[in-house]
């Protein structure tokens, strides 16, 4: 599924500069890692899935072959709850659609912020509560599939968790209402039936939409995001000065062995 959760915001929010170290935690097949690699930075894409990382490496090699990547990327197999990096190792960091998957999300958030420098821009995305609740009610498979979502975040909950863990949240944005429709169809007709004609047709529409970027459709999706945006993205920075975590978020260990 094409996905641009934060790609359009790299220039706006992250302002990537030469030589910076960037973490894409739970990078999956590397969609955001590869976008960052277009800049002259050093990117680490960490994920628990070897298959996803294999695909990411292939696409990165293709980007390099085309001369479209100025940055260097290291893809690492690892666990978001135990990151193998020192404190403050990264100048910028993002984590998209990860914390709803892992057993101990508070520990994962603590680790994510631990390895980021104080004052560094960060972005986190998780599924939006209302569409996610509909999916959970429609489909037992949706939330019982191995590796799937193990929790939902109520409105304002993730904002509070991140603030308590040491992130200064600046604003929140909802995205991907068209993808919410796609997953509604998947859950309605049966999660395994991804080749069912209405589901397959809408999937092709989303691919076409991402490729063409027609202004009218982008405006329609942006309006629909206000009500049914599938994902909520929180932007901000790690606090410039450390303070004890709150809201039950325990301080993460200083180091660990190598998620999703």
C-alpha positions as CSV (number, residue, x, y, z in Angstrom):
1,X,0.0,0.0,0.0
2,X,1.5,3.3,-1.0
3,X,2.0,5.5,2.0
4,X,3.3,9.0,2.5
5,X,2.7,9.7,6.2
6,X,5.6,12.1,6.7
7,X,7.4,12.2,3.3
8,X,5.9,15.6,2.4
9,X,7.0,16.9,5.8
10,X,10.7,16.2,5.6
11,X,11.5,19.6,4.2
12,X,8.9,21.3,6.3
13,X,9.5,19.7,9.7
14,X,12.8,17.9,9.7
15,X,14.9,20.3,7.6
16,X,17.5,17.5,6.9
17,X,21.0,18.9,6.7
18,X,24.2,17.4,5.5
19,X,25.8,14.8,7.7
20,X,22.9,14.4,10.1
21,X,21.9,11.0,11.6
22,X,18.2,10.1,11.1
23,X,16.3,7.2,12.7
24,X,13.3,5.5,11.0
25,X,12.1,3.2,13.8
26,X,10.0,0.4,12.4
27,X,10.9,1.3,8.8
28,X,9.0,-1.6,7.2
29,X,9.8,-1.6,3.5
30,X,11.6,1.7,3.8
31,X,9.2,4.2,2.4
32,X,10.3,7.0,4.7
33,X,13.9,5.8,5.0
34,X,14.2,6.1,1.2
35,X,12.7,9.6,1.2
36,X,15.3,10.7,3.8
37,X,18.0,9.1,1.7
38,X,17.4,11.6,-1.0
39,X,19.2,14.1,1.2
40,X,23.0,13.9,2.1
41,X,22.4,12.4,5.5
42,X,23.0,9.0,7.3
43,X,19.8,7.1,7.8
44,X,19.2,4.0,10.0
45,X,16.1,2.0,9.1
46,X,15.3,-0.5,11.9
47,X,12.7,-3.2,11.7
48,X,11.8,-6.6,13.1
49,X,10.9,-8.0,9.7
50,X,13.8,-9.4,7.6
51,X,11.5,-9.7,4.6
52,X,10.5,-6.0,4.8
53,X,14.2,-5.0,5.2
54,X,15.1,-7.1,2.2
55,X,12.6,-5.2,0.1
56,X,13.9,-1.9,1.5
57,X,17.5,-2.8,0.6
58,X,16.4,-3.6,-3.0
59,X,14.6,-0.3,-3.4
60,X,17.5,1.6,-1.9
61,X,19.9,0.0,-4.3
62,X,17.6,1.0,-7.2
63,X,17.5,4.5,-5.9
64,X,21.3,4.6,-5.8
65,X,21.5,3.1,-9.3
66,X,19.2,5.9,-10.6
67,X,21.4,8.6,-8.9
68,X,18.5,9.7,-6.7
69,X,20.0,9.0,-3.3
70,X,22.6,11.4,-1.8
71,X,22.4,9.8,1.6
72,X,23.7,6.6,3.1
73,X,21.3,4.0,4.7
74,X,22.0,1.2,7.1
75,X,19.1,-1.3,7.5
76,X,19.1,-3.1,10.8
77,X,17.0,-6.0,12.2
78,X,16.0,-4.9,15.7
79,X,13.4,-4.6,18.5
80,X,11.8,-1.2,19.1
81,X,11.7,-2.0,22.8
82,X,15.5,-2.5,23.1
83,X,17.4,-0.3,20.7
84,X,21.1,-0.9,20.2
85,X,22.1,2.7,20.1
86,X,23.6,5.1,22.6
87,X,21.7,7.9,24.2
88,X,21.2,10.9,21.9
89,X,22.6,9.1,18.8
90,X,20.2,10.7,16.3
91,X,19.6,14.3,15.1
92,X,16.1,13.5,13.9
93,X,13.8,10.6,14.3
94,X,10.4,9.2,13.2
95,X,8.3,6.2,14.1
96,X,5.3,5.4,11.9
97,X,2.7,2.8,12.7
98,X,4.7,0.8,15.3
99,X,3.6,1.4,18.9
100,X,0.2,-0.2,18.3
101,X,2.0,-3.4,17.4
102,X,4.4,-4.0,20.2
103,X,3.8,-5.5,23.7
104,X,5.3,-2.7,25.7
105,X,4.6,0.6,23.9
106,X,5.7,2.7,26.8
107,X,9.1,1.1,26.8
108,X,9.3,1.5,23.0
109,X,8.5,5.2,23.2
110,X,11.1,5.6,26.0
111,X,13.7,3.9,23.8
112,X,12.7,6.0,20.8
113,X,13.2,9.3,22.7
114,X,16.3,8.0,24.6
115,X,18.3,7.6,21.4
116,X,17.2,11.0,20.0
117,X,19.1,14.2,20.9
118,X,17.6,16.8,23.2
119,X,15.8,19.4,21.1
120,X,15.7,17.1,18.0
121,X,12.6,17.1,15.8
122,X,10.6,13.9,16.0
123,X,7.4,12.6,14.5
124,X,5.2,9.6,15.6
125,X,2.1,8.2,13.9
126,X,-0.4,5.6,15.2
127,X,-3.9,4.6,13.9
128,X,-6.7,7.0,14.5
129,X,-9.1,5.8,17.2
130,X,-12.5,6.0,15.4
131,X,-11.6,4.3,12.1
132,X,-9.6,1.7,14.1
133,X,-12.6,1.0,16.3
134,X,-14.8,0.4,13.3
135,X,-12.2,-2.1,11.9
136,X,-12.0,-3.9,15.2
137,X,-15.8,-4.3,15.4
138,X,-16.1,-5.4,11.7
139,X,-13.3,-7.9,11.6
140,X,-12.1,-10.4,14.3
141,X,-9.1,-11.2,12.0
142,X,-8.1,-7.5,11.8
143,X,-6.9,-7.5,15.4
144,X,-6.1,-11.2,15.9
145,X,-3.7,-11.6,12.9
146,X,-0.2,-12.3,14.2
147,X,1.9,-9.1,14.1
148,X,-1.3,-7.0,13.9
149,X,-2.5,-4.2,16.2
150,X,-2.7,-5.1,19.9
151,X,-4.2,-1.7,21.2
152,X,-6.0,1.4,20.2
153,X,-5.2,5.0,21.3
154,X,-8.2,7.1,22.3
155,X,-8.3,10.8,21.3
156,X,-5.5,12.7,23.1
157,X,-4.0,9.6,24.6
158,X,-0.9,9.3,22.5
159,X,-0.3,13.1,22.8
160,X,-0.3,12.6,26.6
161,X,1.9,9.6,26.5
162,X,4.5,11.3,24.4
163,X,4.5,14.5,26.5
164,X,4.9,12.3,29.6
165,X,7.9,10.5,28.0
166,X,9.8,13.7,27.2
167,X,8.5,14.8,23.8
168,X,7.2,18.3,23.3
169,X,4.2,17.8,20.9
170,X,3.6,20.8,18.6
171,X,0.6,19.7,16.6
172,X,-1.3,16.6,15.3
173,X,-2.5,15.9,11.8
174,X,-4.9,13.2,10.5
175,X,-4.1,11.5,7.2
176,X,-5.1,8.8,4.8
177,X,-8.9,8.8,4.7
178,X,-8.8,6.9,1.3
179,X,-6.8,4.2,3.1
180,X,-9.4,4.1,5.8
181,X,-12.0,3.3,3.1
182,X,-9.8,0.6,1.7
183,X,-9.4,-1.1,5.1
184,X,-13.2,-0.7,5.8
185,X,-13.8,-2.7,2.6
186,X,-11.2,-5.3,3.6
187,X,-12.9,-5.7,7.0
188,X,-16.4,-5.6,5.6
189,X,-15.8,-8.3,3.0
190,X,-13.3,-10.4,4.9
191,X,-9.7,-9.5,5.6
192,X,-8.2,-12.4,3.5
193,X,-10.3,-11.4,0.5
194,X,-7.9,-8.7,-0.8
195,X,-8.5,-9.8,-4.4
196,X,-12.3,-9.4,-4.1
197,X,-13.3,-7.0,-6.9
198,X,-14.4,-3.9,-4.9
199,X,-11.4,-4.2,-2.6
200,X,-8.9,-4.7,-5.5
201,X,-10.5,-1.9,-7.5
202,X,-10.1,0.6,-4.6
203,X,-6.6,-0.5,-4.0
204,X,-5.8,0.3,-7.7
205,X,-7.5,3.6,-7.3
206,X,-5.2,4.5,-4.3
207,X,-2.1,3.5,-6.3
208,X,-3.3,5.6,-9.2
209,X,-4.1,8.5,-6.9
210,X,-0.6,8.4,-5.3
211,X,1.0,8.3,-8.8
212,X,-1.1,11.1,-10.3
213,X,-1.7,13.5,-7.3
214,X,-4.7,15.2,-8.9
215,X,-5.4,18.4,-7.0
216,X,-9.2,17.9,-6.7
217,X,-8.8,14.4,-5.2
218,X,-6.1,15.6,-2.8
219,X,-8.5,18.3,-1.6
220,X,-11.3,15.7,-1.2
221,X,-9.0,13.4,0.8
222,X,-7.7,16.3,2.9
223,X,-11.3,17.2,3.8
224,X,-12.2,13.6,4.5
225,X,-9.1,13.3,6.8
226,X,-10.9,15.6,9.3
227,X,-13.5,12.9,9.9
228,X,-12.0,9.5,8.8
229,X,-8.3,10.0,8.5
230,X,-6.9,6.5,9.2
231,X,-3.7,7.7,10.9
232,X,-2.8,10.5,13.3
233,X,0.7,12.0,13.1
234,X,2.1,13.9,16.0
235,X,5.0,16.3,15.3
236,X,7.3,18.0,17.8
237,X,10.7,17.6,19.4
238,X,12.4,15.9,22.2
239,X,12.5,18.3,25.1
240,X,15.7,20.4,25.1
241,X,16.3,19.7,28.8
242,X,15.7,16.3,30.3
243,X,13.1,15.8,33.0
244,X,11.7,12.8,34.8
245,X,9.1,10.9,32.7
246,X,5.5,10.8,33.9
247,X,2.2,9.0,33.0
248,X,3.8,5.7,33.9
249,X,6.5,5.8,31.3
250,X,9.6,4.4,32.9
251,X,13.0,5.5,31.9
252,X,14.5,3.1,29.4
253,X,17.8,1.2,29.9
254,X,20.9,3.1,28.7
255,X,21.7,0.3,26.2
256,X,20.5,-2.9,24.9
257,X,20.7,-5.5,22.1
258,X,19.0,-5.1,18.8
259,X,11.0,-4.6,15.8
260,X,8.1,-3.9,14.5
